Amino acid sequence: MSRARWLVAPALVVVLAVAACGGDDDDAASPAASTTAQAAVEAPPTKPPTEIQVSQELPSRPPAGKRAIFLQCELPACERYVPGVQAAAKALGWSAKVQVFKNANPGAGLQSAINERPDYIAITGIPAAALKPQLKAAAEADIPVISCATPDKPEPGGYAMQCGGSLEVDADYVGRWMVNDSGGDADMVAVTIPQFPVLNTETDWFKERLKGQCAGCSFDQLDVSVQDVGGGAVPQKVVAYLQSHPEVKYVYFTFNDLTRGVPAALRTAGLDGKVKLVGAAGDASIMKEIGSTQSAWTIAPNVYSAWVMFDAMARLSVGESLSDEYASEVYTSPTWVVDSAASAKLLEPTGYDWYGPEGFEEQFKTLWKLGT
């Protein structure tokens, strides 16, 4: 763990993909848009996007009876894909088996799925470099492997499609929120698991882009492990960090599982109220706490992302190729910032979760010609 050194900022090409899904909402009422000592940066959207990322109908209805296997990682966040996997498969008249794999040995999980000879395999969060022999075996067996939540772009012998491959936009949205909320004087730390490349797209944004938007802001990184999450060690690591860095006022979590137990640990240590908890890829348990123990989070549409994975499968099933344009459309998932009781209330009908743009299931069914 070391203090970040600021780098020259590259272009954030993925911002355009999210903007097309509603990323330019005008939310002047948001607290993040207040006038500050530093000129405020553009406030992030605090209302959900309404359109799915793809619009091209299939040339024909996908054939029924296809078999898919979804490889689910051990972290609770991965379970959030399962309802979408099951619902999308049912809509298509396909079967979908959910198979949990060990994060320490994802290759064995993928090989096990290949051995069952399904038509398609889906997986999340595992870089292609960790699966080279198995991805080669899948290609030789003519089984497309569809991925979400890793930066790897589609390529022959690799993943056939990638959705939600970057969380840069989430970091950008919450980063802008912190800049405005702090008046341009935010000392922050990001808690992350660096073994997951998709999470590094967030911390890279802070290292490379934050200083250009906020000269008075500082950033540091606290690395933890999957074992820390499973063993409940993250809260005490956060407390220990904050006790030795009293200047930090914002703790950013790169995904939802990392904040489990942290609010209670802060109360016990007498640190509650001294920092604001923010992050990316939040879930229902976090959204219920917005305005009390949690301040501002993007929310991950994992159910929607599962439908995106099946959209790619459906296109392959009717002989369509997955174009570069299609890959670009789905590479970054739509999201928005929940930062107040008012914005959280928008989630009340779904139990404070966000499955994706309103009506996305019917939008996909129309593209798949399921009504004909």
MARROLO-829993 format. One record per residue (C-alpha): x, y, z; residue number from 0. Coordinates in nm, 3 decimals, padded with zeros to 5 digits. Each point is the difference from the previous one (the first is absolute). Layout:
N
node x->X | y->Y | z->Z | nr->NUM
...
! end
This chain:
372
node x->00.000 | y->00.000 | z->00.000 | nr->0
node x->00.153 | y->00.331 | z->-00.106 | nr->1
node x->-00.112 | y->00.355 | z->-00.059 | nr->2
node x->-00.115 | y->00.036 | z->-00.360 | nr->3
node x->00.218 | y->00.190 | z->-00.246 | nr->4
node x->-00.206 | y->00.187 | z->-00.257 | nr->5
node x->00.033 | y->-00.103 | z->-00.363 | nr->6
node x->-00.096 | y->00.155 | z->-00.332 | nr->7
node x->-00.368 | y->-00.076 | z->-00.057 | nr->8
node x->-00.103 | y->-00.215 | z->-00.299 | nr->9
node x->-00.334 | y->00.053 | z->-00.173 | nr->10
node x->-00.292 | y->-00.173 | z->00.169 | nr->11
node x->-00.151 | y->-00.148 | z->-00.314 | nr->12
node x->-00.253 | y->-00.205 | z->00.194 | nr->13
node x->-00.178 | y->00.309 | z->00.135 | nr->14
node x->-00.185 | y->00.036 | z->-00.330 | nr->15
node x->-00.153 | y->-00.345 | z->00.033 | nr->16
node x->-00.157 | y->00.082 | z->00.335 | nr->17
node x->-00.101 | y->00.348 | z->-00.112 | nr->18
node x->-00.207 | y->-00.164 | z->-00.273 | nr->19
node x->-00.187 | y->-00.185 | z->00.276 | nr->20
node x->-00.097 | y->00.314 | z->00.187 | nr->21
node x->00.329 | y->00.123 | z->00.144 | nr->22
node x->-00.077 | y->00.365 | z->-00.078 | nr->23
node x->-00.301 | y->00.043 | z->00.227 | nr->24
node x->-00.042 | y->00.350 | z->00.140 | nr->25
node x->-00.020 | y->-00.034 | z->00.377 | nr->26
node x->00.043 | y->00.355 | z->00.128 | nr->27
node x->-00.174 | y->-00.091 | z->00.326 | nr->28
node x->00.268 | y->-00.255 | z->00.094 | nr->29
node x->00.222 | y->00.096 | z->00.296 | nr->30
node x->00.295 | y->-00.086 | z->-00.222 | nr->31
node x->-00.081 | y->00.297 | z->-00.225 | nr->32
node x->00.041 | y->00.269 | z->00.265 | nr->33
node x->00.218 | y->00.305 | z->-00.056 | nr->34
node x->00.342 | y->-00.043 | z->00.164 | nr->35
node x->00.324 | y->00.187 | z->00.050 | nr->36
node x->00.140 | y->-00.187 | z->-00.297 | nr->37
node x->-00.207 | y->00.024 | z->-00.316 | nr->38
node x->-00.232 | y->-00.301 | z->00.025 | nr->39
node x->00.050 | y->-00.278 | z->-00.250 | nr->40
node x->-00.301 | y->-00.132 | z->-00.189 | nr->41
node x->-00.228 | y->-00.187 | z->00.240 | nr->42
node x->-00.053 | y->-00.370 | z->-00.074 | nr->43
node x->-00.346 | y->-00.134 | z->-00.091 | nr->44
node x->-00.222 | y->-00.083 | z->00.296 | nr->45
node x->-00.284 | y->-00.153 | z->-00.202 | nr->46
node x->00.009 | y->-00.341 | z->-00.168 | nr->47
node x->00.043 | y->-00.037 | z->-00.378 | nr->48
node x->-00.300 | y->-00.145 | z->-00.184 | nr->49
node x->00.137 | y->-00.151 | z->-00.322 | nr->50
node x->00.195 | y->-00.321 | z->-00.053 | nr->51
node x->00.331 | y->00.022 | z->-00.182 | nr->52
node x->-00.093 | y->-00.196 | z->-00.313 | nr->53
node x->-00.275 | y->00.072 | z->-00.251 | nr->54
node x->00.053 | y->-00.237 | z->-00.294 | nr->55
node x->-00.269 | y->-00.270 | z->-00.033 | nr->56
node x->00.104 | y->-00.354 | z->-00.081 | nr->57
node x->-00.076 | y->-00.121 | z->-00.353 | nr->58
node x->-00.203 | y->-00.289 | z->00.143 | nr->59
node x->-00.114 | y->-00.146 | z->00.331 | nr->60
node x->00.275 | y->-00.198 | z->00.177 | nr->61
node x->-00.047 | y->-00.379 | z->-00.006 | nr->62
node x->-00.135 | y->-00.151 | z->00.322 | nr->63
node x->00.176 | y->-00.267 | z->00.202 | nr->64
node x->00.351 | y->00.146 | z->00.024 | nr->65
node x->00.202 | y->-00.077 | z->00.314 | nr->66
node x->00.206 | y->00.257 | z->00.191 | nr->67
node x->00.217 | y->-00.025 | z->00.312 | nr->68
node x->00.060 | y->00.305 | z->00.218 | nr->69
node x->00.322 | y->-00.021 | z->00.201 | nr->70
node x->-00.058 | y->00.194 | z->00.322 | nr->71
node x->00.291 | y->00.126 | z->00.211 | nr->72
node x->00.003 | y->-00.049 | z->00.377 | nr->73
node x->-00.061 | y->00.364 | z->00.092 | nr->74
node x->-00.359 | y->00.096 | z->00.090 | nr->75
node x->00.002 | y->00.268 | z->-00.274 | nr->76
node x->00.010 | y->-00.275 | z->-00.263 | nr->77
node x->-00.325 | y->-00.149 | z->00.130 | nr->78
node x->-00.180 | y->00.312 | z->-00.120 | nr->79
node x->00.037 | y->-00.118 | z->-00.361 | nr->80
node x->-00.190 | y->-00.324 | z->00.062 | nr->81
node x->-00.362 | y->00.129 | z->-00.017 | nr->82
node x->00.081 | y->00.162 | z->-00.334 | nr->83
node x->00.167 | y->-00.316 | z->-00.130 | nr->84
node x->-00.307 | y->-00.206 | z->00.090 | nr->85
node x->-00.253 | y->00.252 | z->-00.133 | nr->86
node x->00.177 | y->00.060 | z->-00.333 | nr->87
node x->00.043 | y->-00.373 | z->-00.062 | nr->88
node x->-00.367 | y->-00.063 | z->00.077 | nr->89
node x->-00.107 | y->00.276 | z->-00.239 | nr->90
node x->00.201 | y->-00.164 | z->-00.280 | nr->91
node x->-00.123 | y->-00.349 | z->00.080 | nr->92
node x->00.352 | y->-00.104 | z->00.098 | nr->93
node x->00.143 | y->-00.171 | z->00.307 | nr->94
node x->00.257 | y->00.165 | z->00.225 | nr->95
node x->00.209 | y->-00.177 | z->00.261 | nr->96
node x->00.172 | y->00.204 | z->00.272 | nr->97
node x->00.336 | y->-00.141 | z->00.105 | nr->98
node x->00.210 | y->00.162 | z->00.277 | nr->99
node x->00.377 | y->-00.003 | z->-00.053 | nr->100
node x->00.293 | y->00.067 | z->00.230 | nr->101
node x->00.159 | y->00.340 | z->-00.052 | nr->102
node x->00.339 | y->-00.157 | z->00.068 | nr->103
node x->-00.046 | y->-00.245 | z->-00.290 | nr->104
node x->-00.239 | y->00.141 | z->-00.264 | nr->105
node x->00.157 | y->-00.214 | z->-00.272 | nr->106
node x->-00.131 | y->-00.316 | z->00.164 | nr->107
node x->-00.347 | y->00.150 | z->00.009 | nr->108
node x->00.008 | y->00.090 | z->-00.368 | nr->109
node x->00.139 | y->-00.339 | z->-00.098 | nr->110
node x->-00.278 | y->-00.171 | z->00.195 | nr->111
node x->-00.257 | y->00.203 | z->-00.192 | nr->112
node x->00.167 | y->-00.082 | z->-00.334 | nr->113
node x->-00.015 | y->-00.371 | z->00.084 | nr->114
node x->-00.380 | y->00.024 | z->00.017 | nr->115
node x->-00.008 | y->00.120 | z->-00.364 | nr->116
node x->-00.256 | y->00.282 | z->00.035 | nr->117
node x->-00.076 | y->00.232 | z->-00.288 | nr->118
node x->00.128 | y->00.305 | z->00.192 | nr->119
node x->00.190 | y->00.085 | z->00.319 | nr->120
node x->-00.021 | y->00.325 | z->00.194 | nr->121
node x->00.242 | y->00.119 | z->00.269 | nr->122
node x->00.074 | y->00.322 | z->00.187 | nr->123
node x->00.304 | y->00.171 | z->00.148 | nr->124
node x->00.281 | y->-00.229 | z->-00.117 | nr->125
node x->00.270 | y->00.137 | z->-00.235 | nr->126
node x->00.058 | y->-00.201 | z->-00.316 | nr->127
node x->00.368 | y->-00.040 | z->00.092 | nr->128
node x->-00.105 | y->-00.227 | z->00.288 | nr->129
node x->-00.196 | y->-00.225 | z->-00.235 | nr->130
node x->00.218 | y->-00.028 | z->-00.313 | nr->131
node x->00.007 | y->-00.383 | z->-00.029 | nr->132
node x->-00.371 | y->-00.031 | z->00.077 | nr->133
node x->-00.103 | y->00.280 | z->-00.237 | nr->134
node x->00.202 | y->-00.173 | z->-00.272 | nr->135
node x->-00.176 | y->-00.327 | z->00.081 | nr->136
node x->-00.339 | y->00.172 | z->-00.013 | nr->137
node x->00.082 | y->00.150 | z->-00.340 | nr->138
node x->00.106 | y->-00.341 | z->-00.131 | nr->139
node x->-00.328 | y->-00.146 | z->00.128 | nr->140
node x->-00.193 | y->00.285 | z->-00.167 | nr->141
node x->-00.142 | y->00.121 | z->00.331 | nr->142
node x->-00.010 | y->00.381 | z->00.019 | nr->143
node x->00.095 | y->00.137 | z->00.343 | nr->144
node x->-00.180 | y->00.323 | z->00.088 | nr->145
node x->00.143 | y->00.223 | z->00.272 | nr->146
node x->-00.090 | y->00.297 | z->00.214 | nr->147
node x->00.203 | y->00.210 | z->00.242 | nr->148
node x->00.354 | y->-00.035 | z->-00.127 | nr->149
node x->00.180 | y->00.245 | z->-00.234 | nr->150
node x->00.092 | y->-00.265 | z->-00.260 | nr->151
node x->-00.136 | y->00.088 | z->-00.343 | nr->152
node x->-00.147 | y->-00.278 | z->-00.220 | nr->153
node x->00.253 | y->-00.183 | z->-00.214 | nr->154
node x->00.040 | y->-00.334 | z->-00.181 | nr->155
node x->00.088 | y->-00.269 | z->00.250 | nr->156
node x->-00.108 | y->00.227 | z->00.286 | nr->157
node x->-00.332 | y->00.136 | z->00.113 | nr->158
node x->-00.267 | y->00.025 | z->-00.268 | nr->159
node x->-00.152 | y->00.306 | z->00.167 | nr->160
node x->00.068 | y->00.226 | z->00.296 | nr->161
node x->-00.259 | y->00.205 | z->00.187 | nr->162
node x->00.066 | y->00.237 | z->00.288 | nr->163
node x->00.371 | y->-00.024 | z->-00.071 | nr->164
node x->00.082 | y->00.331 | z->00.163 | nr->165
node x->-00.116 | y->00.185 | z->00.312 | nr->166
node x->00.179 | y->00.321 | z->-00.093 | nr->167
node x->-00.332 | y->00.176 | z->-00.039 | nr->168
node x->-00.102 | y->-00.101 | z->00.354 | nr->169
node x->00.325 | y->00.145 | z->00.133 | nr->170
node x->-00.053 | y->00.313 | z->-00.208 | nr->171
node x->-00.356 | y->00.048 | z->00.130 | nr->172
node x->00.084 | y->-00.053 | z->00.367 | nr->173
node x->00.329 | y->00.187 | z->-00.036 | nr->174
node x->-00.185 | y->00.304 | z->-00.131 | nr->175
node x->-00.249 | y->-00.034 | z->00.284 | nr->176
node x->00.283 | y->00.010 | z->00.258 | nr->177
node x->00.165 | y->00.299 | z->-00.167 | nr->178
node x->-00.322 | y->00.200 | z->00.017 | nr->179
node x->-00.103 | y->-00.124 | z->00.342 | nr->180
node x->00.338 | y->00.096 | z->00.149 | nr->181
node x->00.026 | y->00.338 | z->-00.170 | nr->182
node x->00.310 | y->-00.117 | z->-00.183 | nr->183
node x->00.187 | y->-00.122 | z->00.307 | nr->184
node x->-00.060 | y->-00.375 | z->00.020 | nr->185
node x->00.255 | y->-00.231 | z->00.163 | nr->186
node x->-00.110 | y->-00.349 | z->-00.098 | nr->187
node x->00.104 | y->-00.364 | z->00.012 | nr->188
node x->-00.124 | y->-00.282 | z->-00.224 | nr->189
node x->-00.044 | y->-00.349 | z->00.148 | nr->190
node x->00.046 | y->-00.261 | z->-00.271 | nr->191
node x->00.107 | y->-00.351 | z->-00.099 | nr->192
node x->00.265 | y->00.061 | z->-00.269 | nr->193
node x->-00.007 | y->-00.360 | z->-00.127 | nr->194
node x->-00.325 | y->00.089 | z->-00.181 | nr->195
node x->00.100 | y->00.209 | z->-00.305 | nr->196
node x->-00.343 | y->00.159 | z->-00.034 | nr->197
node x->00.044 | y->00.157 | z->00.346 | nr->198
node x->00.333 | y->00.143 | z->-00.113 | nr->199
node x->-00.186 | y->00.202 | z->-00.264 | nr->200
node x->-00.148 | y->00.195 | z->00.293 | nr->201
node x->00.322 | y->00.060 | z->00.193 | nr->202
node x->00.176 | y->00.087 | z->-00.326 | nr->203
node x->-00.258 | y->00.273 | z->-00.057 | nr->204
node x->00.080 | y->00.155 | z->00.338 | nr->205
node x->00.375 | y->-00.023 | z->-00.060 | nr->206
node x->-00.016 | y->00.140 | z->-00.353 | nr->207
node x->-00.301 | y->00.233 | z->-00.011 | nr->208
node x->-00.089 | y->00.131 | z->00.345 | nr->209
node x->00.279 | y->00.257 | z->00.031 | nr->210
node x->-00.101 | y->00.156 | z->-00.331 | nr->211
node x->-00.346 | y->00.067 | z->00.140 | nr->212
node x->00.099 | y->00.087 | z->00.356 | nr->213
node x->00.340 | y->00.150 | z->00.076 | nr->214
node x->-00.075 | y->-00.003 | z->00.371 | nr->215
node x->-00.100 | y->-00.366 | z->00.019 | nr->216
node x->00.219 | y->-00.293 | z->00.099 | nr->217
node x->-00.032 | y->-00.373 | z->-00.057 | nr->218
node x->00.138 | y->-00.314 | z->00.160 | nr->219
node x->-00.076 | y->-00.370 | z->-00.040 | nr->220
node x->-00.059 | y->-00.273 | z->00.260 | nr->221
node x->00.038 | y->-00.349 | z->-00.146 | nr->222
node x->-00.186 | y->-00.295 | z->00.150 | nr->223
node x->-00.057 | y->-00.359 | z->-00.117 | nr->224
node x->-00.285 | y->-00.240 | z->-00.072 | nr->225
node x->00.103 | y->-00.178 | z->00.320 | nr->226
node x->-00.033 | y->00.327 | z->00.193 | nr->227
node x->-00.355 | y->00.036 | z->-00.126 | nr->228
node x->-00.093 | y->-00.360 | z->00.082 | nr->229
node x->00.166 | y->00.017 | z->00.341 | nr->230
node x->-00.152 | y->00.332 | z->00.101 | nr->231
node x->00.337 | y->00.175 | z->00.024 | nr->232
node x->-00.078 | y->00.300 | z->-00.220 | nr->233
node x->-00.172 | y->00.217 | z->00.268 | nr->234
node x->00.298 | y->-00.009 | z->00.237 | nr->235
node x->00.241 | y->00.071 | z->-00.285 | nr->236
node x->-00.206 | y->00.307 | z->-00.090 | nr->237
node x->-00.009 | y->00.113 | z->00.365 | nr->238
node x->00.376 | y->-00.046 | z->00.038 | nr->239
node x->00.062 | y->00.198 | z->-00.318 | nr->240
node x->-00.223 | y->00.288 | z->00.109 | nr->241
node x->00.158 | y->00.013 | z->00.345 | nr->242
node x->00.340 | y->00.051 | z->-00.161 | nr->243
node x->-00.135 | y->00.239 | z->-00.268 | nr->244
node x->-00.233 | y->00.240 | z->00.186 | nr->245
node x->-00.003 | y->00.243 | z->-00.292 | nr->246
node x->-00.207 | y->-00.242 | z->-00.215 | nr->247
node x->-00.367 | y->00.100 | z->-00.024 | nr->248
node x->-00.129 | y->-00.235 | z->-00.273 | nr->249
node x->00.030 | y->-00.379 | z->-00.022 | nr->250
node x->-00.076 | y->-00.133 | z->-00.349 | nr->251
node x->-00.077 | y->-00.372 | z->-00.042 | nr->252
node x->00.051 | y->-00.144 | z->-00.348 | nr->253
node x->-00.296 | y->-00.238 | z->00.042 | nr->254
node x->-00.274 | y->-00.074 | z->00.250 | nr->255
node x->00.140 | y->-00.299 | z->00.193 | nr->256
node x->00.292 | y->00.208 | z->00.128 | nr->257
node x->-00.217 | y->00.221 | z->00.221 | nr->258
node x->-00.158 | y->-00.286 | z->00.200 | nr->259
node x->00.047 | y->00.066 | z->00.370 | nr->260
node x->00.186 | y->00.327 | z->-00.050 | nr->261
node x->-00.268 | y->00.238 | z->00.140 | nr->262
node x->-00.023 | y->-00.203 | z->00.322 | nr->263
node x->00.379 | y->-00.013 | z->00.034 | nr->264
node x->00.021 | y->00.378 | z->-00.045 | nr->265
node x->-00.257 | y->00.053 | z->00.276 | nr->266
node x->00.192 | y->-00.225 | z->00.237 | nr->267
node x->00.322 | y->00.189 | z->-00.076 | nr->268
node x->-00.164 | y->00.340 | z->00.044 | nr->269
node x->00.054 | y->00.088 | z->-00.367 | nr->270
node x->-00.359 | y->00.013 | z->-00.120 | nr->271
node x->-00.089 | y->00.346 | z->-00.121 | nr->272
node x->00.365 | y->00.079 | z->-00.072 | nr->273
node x->00.006 | y->-00.161 | z->-00.346 | nr->274
node x->-00.252 | y->-00.052 | z->-00.279 | nr->275
node x->-00.040 | y->-00.346 | z->-00.153 | nr->276
node x->-00.043 | y->-00.005 | z->-00.377 | nr->277
node x->00.059 | y->-00.249 | z->-00.277 | nr->278
node x->-00.083 | y->-00.184 | z->-00.319 | nr->279
node x->-00.227 | y->-00.291 | z->-00.089 | nr->280
node x->-00.219 | y->00.031 | z->00.306 | nr->281
node x->-00.291 | y->-00.228 | z->00.084 | nr->282
node x->-00.329 | y->00.008 | z->00.192 | nr->283
node x->00.156 | y->-00.021 | z->00.347 | nr->284
node x->00.210 | y->00.308 | z->-00.074 | nr->285
node x->-00.280 | y->00.195 | z->-00.166 | nr->286
node x->-00.214 | y->-00.038 | z->00.312 | nr->287
node x->00.275 | y->00.178 | z->00.197 | nr->288
node x->00.048 | y->00.297 | z->-00.235 | nr->289
node x->-00.035 | y->00.314 | z->00.207 | nr->290
node x->00.097 | y->-00.174 | z->00.324 | nr->291
node x->00.312 | y->-00.219 | z->00.001 | nr->292
node x->00.061 | y->00.025 | z->-00.377 | nr->293
node x->00.027 | y->00.320 | z->-00.203 | nr->294
node x->00.024 | y->-00.057 | z->-00.379 | nr->295
node x->00.023 | y->-00.316 | z->-00.208 | nr->296
node x->-00.051 | y->-00.108 | z->-00.356 | nr->297
node x->-00.210 | y->-00.315 | z->-00.028 | nr->298
node x->00.085 | y->-00.304 | z->-00.208 | nr->299
node x->-00.271 | y->-00.135 | z->-00.235 | nr->300
node x->00.119 | y->-00.362 | z->00.025 | nr->301
node x->-00.336 | y->-00.145 | z->-00.102 | nr->302
node x->00.004 | y->00.218 | z->-00.310 | nr->303
node x->00.359 | y->-00.105 | z->-00.071 | nr->304
node x->-00.109 | y->-00.365 | z->00.003 | nr->305
node x->-00.257 | y->00.083 | z->-00.268 | nr->306
node x->00.275 | y->00.170 | z->-00.200 | nr->307
node x->00.204 | y->-00.323 | z->00.015 | nr->308
node x->-00.301 | y->-00.193 | z->-00.130 | nr->309
node x->-00.055 | y->00.263 | z->-00.268 | nr->310
node x->00.346 | y->-00.084 | z->-00.133 | nr->311
node x->-00.083 | y->-00.372 | z->00.013 | nr->312
node x->-00.331 | y->00.060 | z->-00.178 | nr->313
node x->00.178 | y->00.187 | z->-00.281 | nr->314
node x->00.253 | y->-00.280 | z->-00.040 | nr->315
node x->-00.282 | y->-00.257 | z->-00.003 | nr->316
node x->-00.147 | y->00.153 | z->-00.319 | nr->317
node x->00.336 | y->00.028 | z->-00.174 | nr->318
node x->00.073 | y->00.366 | z->00.073 | nr->319
node x->00.356 | y->00.111 | z->00.060 | nr->320
node x->00.067 | y->00.225 | z->00.296 | nr->321
node x->00.132 | y->00.315 | z->-00.164 | nr->322
node x->00.247 | y->00.249 | z->00.140 | nr->323
node x->-00.286 | y->00.248 | z->00.021 | nr->324
node x->-00.202 | y->-00.246 | z->00.211 | nr->325
node x->00.301 | y->-00.068 | z->00.223 | nr->326
node x->00.037 | y->00.373 | z->00.057 | nr->327
node x->-00.371 | y->00.045 | z->00.081 | nr->328
node x->-00.001 | y->-00.256 | z->00.281 | nr->329
node x->00.352 | y->00.048 | z->00.136 | nr->330
node x->-00.103 | y->00.245 | z->00.273 | nr->331
node x->-00.314 | y->-00.060 | z->00.205 | nr->332
node x->-00.255 | y->00.276 | z->00.060 | nr->333
node x->-00.007 | y->00.141 | z->00.353 | nr->334
node x->-00.082 | y->00.310 | z->00.207 | nr->335
node x->00.076 | y->00.148 | z->00.342 | nr->336
node x->-00.229 | y->-00.052 | z->00.297 | nr->337
node x->00.094 | y->00.276 | z->00.245 | nr->338
node x->-00.313 | y->00.100 | z->00.190 | nr->339
node x->-00.317 | y->-00.137 | z->00.153 | nr->340
node x->-00.187 | y->00.139 | z->-00.302 | nr->341
node x->00.210 | y->-00.186 | z->-00.255 | nr->342
node x->-00.002 | y->-00.318 | z->00.213 | nr->343
node x->-00.381 | y->00.017 | z->00.014 | nr->344
node x->-00.004 | y->-00.066 | z->-00.374 | nr->345
node x->00.118 | y->-00.351 | z->00.090 | nr->346
node x->-00.272 | y->-00.067 | z->00.256 | nr->347
node x->-00.229 | y->-00.197 | z->-00.239 | nr->348
node x->00.277 | y->-00.255 | z->-00.062 | nr->349
node x->00.111 | y->-00.038 | z->00.361 | nr->350
node x->00.279 | y->00.256 | z->-00.046 | nr->351
node x->00.176 | y->-00.195 | z->-00.273 | nr->352
node x->00.036 | y->00.115 | z->-00.360 | nr->353
node x->-00.028 | y->-00.272 | z->-00.259 | nr->354
node x->00.061 | y->00.225 | z->-00.300 | nr->355
node x->-00.174 | y->00.256 | z->-00.223 | nr->356
node x->-00.375 | y->-00.008 | z->00.046 | nr->357
node x->-00.166 | y->-00.263 | z->-00.219 | nr->358
node x->00.330 | y->-00.144 | z->-00.124 | nr->359
node x->-00.138 | y->-00.356 | z->-00.004 | nr->360
node x->-00.273 | y->00.092 | z->-00.248 | nr->361
node x->00.248 | y->00.203 | z->-00.206 | nr->362
node x->00.221 | y->-00.308 | z->-00.035 | nr->363
node x->-00.295 | y->-00.226 | z->-00.078 | nr->364
node x->-00.099 | y->00.235 | z->-00.281 | nr->365
node x->00.352 | y->-00.011 | z->-00.145 | nr->366
node x->-00.008 | y->-00.380 | z->00.023 | nr->367
node x->-00.335 | y->-00.017 | z->-00.187 | nr->368
node x->-00.153 | y->-00.208 | z->00.278 | nr->369
node x->-00.345 | y->00.133 | z->-00.074 | nr->370
node x->00.000 | y->-00.137 | z->-00.354 | nr->371
! end
